[in-house]
Amino acid sequence: MIPYGRQDITQADVDAVVAVLQSDFLTQGPMVPRFEQQVAQHVGAGHALAVNSATSALHIACLALGLGPGDRLWTSPVTFVASANCGLYCGAQVDFVDIDPRTYNLCPQALANKLEQAELRGVLPNIVVAVHLCGQPCEMQVIHALAKRYGFKVIEDASHAIGGKYQGEFIGNGKYSDITVFSFHPVKIITTAEGGMALTNDAELANKMALLRSHGITRDPQQMTNESDGPWYYQQIDLGFNYRMTELQAALGISQMERLDQYIARRHHLAARYNDLLASLPVTRPWQHVDSYSGLHLYVIRLQLQTINKTHRQVFESLREQGVGVNLHYIPVHTQPFYAQMGFKPDDFPASQDYYREAISLPMFQGMTNEQQDKVVAALAQALQA
Ligand SMILES: *Cc1c(COP(=O)(O)O)cnc(C)c1O
């Protein structure tokens, strides 16, 4: 089976991890800060906090931004559940903004309309999570302007998007948001096995997130409520978690970062090839906004169902039967039973539902060969035939 995504592990990665295993620190050593500095420098962020997953990063990002019971978080329905769940962890209410049918990202016009209504009813959001689906950045300048006007905070869920650019600058530089989150799960662009990172230009937010990822404990005398009792002393000054990344993971991340530019270039090469090879098939290829240079975590096509005699499910099943590990990103979050019980109806976000009825993620990963890609396209042509 050709997988839809797969990690790329070199001997250099293996050596880096083994070296840490043989070193003094398996956790809380020098690798995590080194990895943080490397990523922050690469994308142009002031501060970076490595954690054990993007889900954890989203959680502490929401807490650092002050999200709590009675507050509201909005995001796109077409995302992984973690982009919404972080709001629920904090006791906030979650609501959604429908997608732009061209980019599949949260639609800025739909956001503007919903904000106008919400202002009248006094139910404005505290946080909007802008998800860069497939690696294509949301229209951040517009979202940022709305954030200033209506007074909400912005988190970029850039789990798909490390190495991508918005208006020619790296995603993660925080120009149009408060905090950006990356994921290093093995299917994503670079991996630390499990892992994530939260980036910000705000020193206070960075400090809050640093506390929250490690029990709310500080060893910094300046942050303590009274003078230190002695060299053993620490204080818990907030309720935090153990969301720390290990040294092994950070070493793997450092080694992977060396190949980030190469990874993005290869993904763009594969996407351009798909664009050519799929041109005559009854599928809609990914549309790219002019401001966007995608990280290209995913290559999603939409079936033109009105022109083919197969159902979405039949095409999907045929591809799997032919050894092509296609996937579907994502089942709209508001239709998940856990969210439906809060009162969301499938048709609340029609563009997201239309997308769900037609979308298929084709295989896209660093080590994919042209031959594998040709096989995917041939299998798709076969699957689409009546
Ligand atoms: C993968 C993913 C996450 C969660 O990442 P983890 O590192 O697995 O916690 C969150 N949001 C989106 C959009 C993702 O794709």
The ligand as a Gaussian input file, in Angstrom:
#p B3LYP/6-31G(d) Opt

LIG

0 1
 C       -2.100000      16.688000      13.521000
 C       -2.933000      17.861000      13.848000
 C       -3.119000      18.321000      15.158000
 C       -2.629000      17.555000      16.351000
 O       -1.298000      17.284000      16.291000
 P       -0.628000      16.299000      17.370000
 O        0.817000      16.665000      17.310000
 O       -0.894000      14.909000      16.849000
 O       -1.250000      16.544000      18.675000
 C       -3.827000      19.476000      15.368000
 N       -4.352000      20.162000      14.343000
 C       -4.221000      19.745000      13.069000
 C       -4.799000      20.572000      11.970000
 C       -3.521000      18.574000      12.781000
 O       -3.422000      18.147000      11.528000

